[in-house]
């Protein structure tokens, strides 16, 4: 779900990272607290689409990010359908998807370096309680960097199993876990070698 930054000159691209993160929090809260009606659900998605257009990203990118959220939609809709019924499932899922798309919009219009610098500055008051803002931001950046690596490992496992005619199953999950832990060890060794761990 982590979107890659798309360079641009839109008002959203030019806005400071801190302002976008505050706006994301406020809009996410507004979407969550709005009355549960089909109109507010549809309105929240239309508002997010309007922001994608304002950011110069267009309907195609909106659709691409919506497609990336398909598993969130599927799991959320299925679980809410079972426990809450169809209308609540539709409204609840729409809200979550709107917030996920808003978060994607922030990452699409903000370089990751700016987001991490903003996070580091925001955590500065916690230094007096023993929190190292640089280490927290660095950990977040490592986590973000690991997501595409793990996604690539998963893709390679699926391709290898399909090539062998093997069904995807628990073995694939174990293999992914082993490869992920091996990657984590490699990263830890590299950090230690550079004196960062």
Secondary structure, DSSP 8 states (H G I E B T S, - for coil): ---------SHHHHS-HHHHHHHHHHHHHHHHHS---HHHHHHHHHHHHHHHHHTT-HHHHHHHHHHHTHHHHHHHHHHHHHHH-HHHHHHHHHHHHHHHHHHHHHHHHS-HHHHHHHHHHHHGGGGGGT--HHHHHHHHHHHHHHHHHHHHHHHHHHHHHHHHT---SHHHHHHHHHHHHHHHHHHHHHHHHTT--
